[in-house]
Amino acid sequence: MSKKPGLFSRLRTSISSTLTDAVDAVSDPGQEVALMLDDLAEAIRQSERDLQQAMVDRKMMEKKNAEAEEKERDWQARAEQALKLGDEDLARAALKKKSDYSIQRRDTEVAIAEQARLVESMSKQTKESKAKLKSLNLRRGSLMAQARAAKKGVAPGTLSDGGTLDRMGAIEDRIAEIEALNEVTRELGGDAVEEAELDAKLADLAGESEIDADLAELKAKMGRNQLAAPKDED
């Protein structure tokens, strides 16, 4: 006569079976593929938000550049007015202010160029990523089935839609590409800052001589204008 398992034995068996089912569910390769695709979709949505912010930043830089150009013209006019009044010191001070805004404008133009390249790159990468995700989502069911078949020992590449490992690799490569894009974004930003700092230092070195040259040019221009002006007849 066989002995029936006791209560605790049956409980252990039940718990073990439940745990096994839970582990199998967690390690379901098909579900892992679905989660990876969902993660990729969220990463693309974040890249779209980053792209939008990059475009806003570029617009702000362009606005700042336009303001600097306006300030340059304003201080140029003030320098001319000071010379008309015979005050070279005041004219020199006005040209110094103009020079400061010229440096700011050049720095901003460098940043705008870098930002434009960044926006173009991000836009291209996002577009390609969305197209790739769309293609993968159309194959979501097939990919999940292939991943599960691979776990059961079916050789990759024997299913009609291609090798599971190759498909998984494509998803992982795309995720890595988006991460690399974020790194490129940070690096490009760092390069723009370094270039702007270098331009500012060079401008400072040449600042005084440029102001002297600007003052001499302004005086010469105003002198030519006075000579060209018609004299009143007696």
C-alpha positions in Angstrom: 0.0 0.0 0.0 1.5 3.3 -1.1 1.8 6.1 1.4 0.0 9.3 0.4 2.1 12.5 0.7 1.5 14.5 3.8 0.1 18.0 4.0 3.5 19.7 4.3 4.8 17.6 1.4 1.9 18.6 -0.8 2.4 22.3 0.2 6.1 22.1 -0.7 5.3 20.6 -4.0 2.6 23.3 -4.7 5.0 26.1 -3.7 7.8 24.7 -5.7 5.5 24.4 -8.8 4.3 28.0 -8.3 7.9 29.3 -8.0 8.9 27.4 -11.1 6.0 28.9 -13.0 6.9 32.4 -11.8 10.5 32.0 -12.8 9.5 30.7 -16.2 7.1 33.7 -16.6 9.9 36.2 -15.6 12.4 34.5 -17.9 9.9 34.2 -20.8 12.1 35.4 -23.8 9.0 36.4 -25.7 8.0 38.8 -23.0 11.5 40.0 -22.8 11.4 40.9 -26.5 8.1 42.8 -25.9 9.6 44.7 -23.0 12.7 45.6 -25.0 10.5 47.0 -27.8 8.4 49.0 -25.3 11.7 50.3 -23.7 12.9 51.3 -27.2 9.6 53.1 -27.9 10.0 55.1 -24.7 13.7 55.9 -25.5 12.5 57.2 -28.9 9.9 59.4 -27.3 12.6 60.8 -25.0 14.8 61.5 -28.0 11.9 63.4 -29.6 11.6 65.5 -26.5 15.3 66.1 -26.6 15.1 67.1 -30.2 12.3 69.6 -29.5 14.4 71.1 -26.7 17.4 71.4 -29.0 15.3 73.2 -31.5 14.1 75.6 -28.8 17.7 76.2 -27.7 18.7 77.0 -31.3 15.9 79.6 -31.6 17.0 81.2 -28.3 20.6 81.4 -29.6 19.4 83.1 -32.8 17.4 85.6 -30.8 20.4 86.4 -28.7 22.5 86.8 -31.8 20.0 89.3 -33.3 20.1 91.3 -30.0 23.9 91.4 -30.1 23.8 92.7 -33.7 21.4 95.4 -32.7 23.6 96.4 -29.8 26.6 96.6 -32.1 24.8 99.0 -34.4 23.7 101.1 -31.5 27.2 101.5 -30.0 28.6 102.3 -33.4 26.1 105.1 -33.7 27.0 106.4 -30.3 30.7 106.4 -31.2 30.0 108.4 -34.3 28.0 110.9 -32.2 30.8 111.2 -29.7 33.3 112.1 -32.4 31.0 114.7 -33.8 31.0 116.3 -30.4 34.8 116.1 -30.4 35.1 113.6 -27.5 37.5 110.8 -28.5 37.5 109.3 -25.1 33.7 108.8 -25.2 34.0 107.5 -28.7 36.6 105.0 -27.6 34.4 103.8 -24.7 31.5 103.4 -27.1 33.7 101.3 -29.5 34.8 99.2 -26.5 31.1 98.4 -25.8 30.6 97.6 -29.5 33.6 95.2 -29.4 32.1 93.4 -26.4 28.9 92.7 -28.3 30.9 91.7 -31.4 32.7 89.0 -29.3 29.3 87.9 -27.9 27.9 87.7 -31.4 30.8 85.6 -32.7 30.5 83.2 -29.8 26.8 82.9 -30.4 27.3 82.2 -34.1 29.7 79.4 -33.3 27.1 77.9 -30.9 24.3 78.3 -33.4 26.3 76.4 -36.1 27.1 73.6 -33.6 23.4 73.5 -32.5 22.2 73.3 -36.1 24.4 70.3 -36.8 23.2 68.7 -33.6 19.5 69.3 -34.4 20.1 67.8 -37.9 21.8 64.7 -36.5 19.2 64.2 -33.8 16.4 64.6 -36.3 17.9 62.0 -38.6 18.6 59.5 -35.9 15.1 59.9 -34.4 13.5 59.4 -37.8 15.5 56.3 -38.5 14.8 54.9 -35.0 11.0 55.4 -35.4 11.1 53.7 -38.8 13.0 50.8 -37.3 10.7 50.5 -34.3 7.7 50.5 -36.6 9.2 47.6 -38.6 10.0 45.7 -35.4 6.5 46.2 -34.0 5.0 44.8 -37.2 7.0 41.6 -36.4 6.4 41.7 -32.6 4.4 38.5 -32.5 6.8 36.7 -34.8 9.8 37.9 -32.8 8.3 36.8 -29.5 7.5 33.4 -31.0 11.0 33.0 -32.3 12.5 34.0 -29.0 10.4 31.3 -27.2 11.3 28.7 -29.8 15.0 29.5 -29.3 14.7 28.9 -25.6 13.2 25.5 -26.4 16.2 24.6 -28.5 15.0 25.4 -32.0 18.0 26.5 -34.0 18.1 30.2 -34.8 17.4 31.0 -38.4 15.1 28.0 -39.0 11.9 30.2 -38.8 10.5 32.0 -41.8 11.2 35.5 -40.4 15.0 35.2 -39.9 17.3 34.4 -36.9 16.0 35.3 -33.4 19.5 36.3 -32.2 19.9 38.6 -35.2 16.6 40.3 -34.4 17.5 40.7 -30.8 20.8 42.1 -31.8 19.1 44.7 -34.0 17.0 45.9 -31.1 20.0 46.1 -28.8 22.0 47.9 -31.4 19.2 50.5 -31.7 19.1 51.1 -28.0 22.9 51.5 -28.0 22.6 53.9 -30.9 20.2 56.2 -28.9 22.5 56.1 -25.9 25.4 57.0 -28.1 23.4 59.9 -29.6 22.9 61.3 -26.1 26.7 61.1 -25.5 27.3 62.9 -28.9 24.9 65.6 -27.7 26.9 66.2 -24.6 30.2 66.1 -26.5 29.0 68.6 -29.1 27.9 70.9 -26.4 31.3 70.7 -24.8 33.0 71.4 -28.1 30.9 74.5 -28.6 31.8 75.9 -25.2 35.5 75.3 -25.8 35.4 77.0 -29.1 33.5 80.0 -27.7 36.0 80.3 -24.9 38.9 80.3 -27.3 37.3 82.9 -29.5 36.7 85.1 -26.5 40.3 84.8 -25.4 41.6 85.7 -28.8 39.2 88.6 -29.0 40.5 89.9 -25.7 44.1 89.8 -26.9 43.3 91.8 -29.9 40.7 94.0 -28.2 42.6 97.1 -27.7 44.2 97.2 -31.1 40.8 96.6 -32.7 39.3 99.5 -30.8 42.2 101.7 -31.9 41.7 100.6 -35.5 37.9 101.1 -35.3 38.4 104.6 -33.9 40.9 105.5 -36.6 38.6 104.1 -39.3 35.6 106.0 -37.8 37.5 109.3 -37.7 38.7 108.8 -41.3 35.2 108.0 -42.5 33.7 111.0 -40.8 36.5 113.1 -42.2 35.8 112.0 -45.7 32.1 112.7 -45.2 32.9 116.2 -44.1 35.1 116.8 -47.2 32.4 115.4 -49.5 29.7 117.6 -47.9 28.8 120.6 -50.2 29.9 124.0 -48.9 27.3 126.8 -48.6 27.7 129.5 -51.2 28.5 133.0 -50.0 
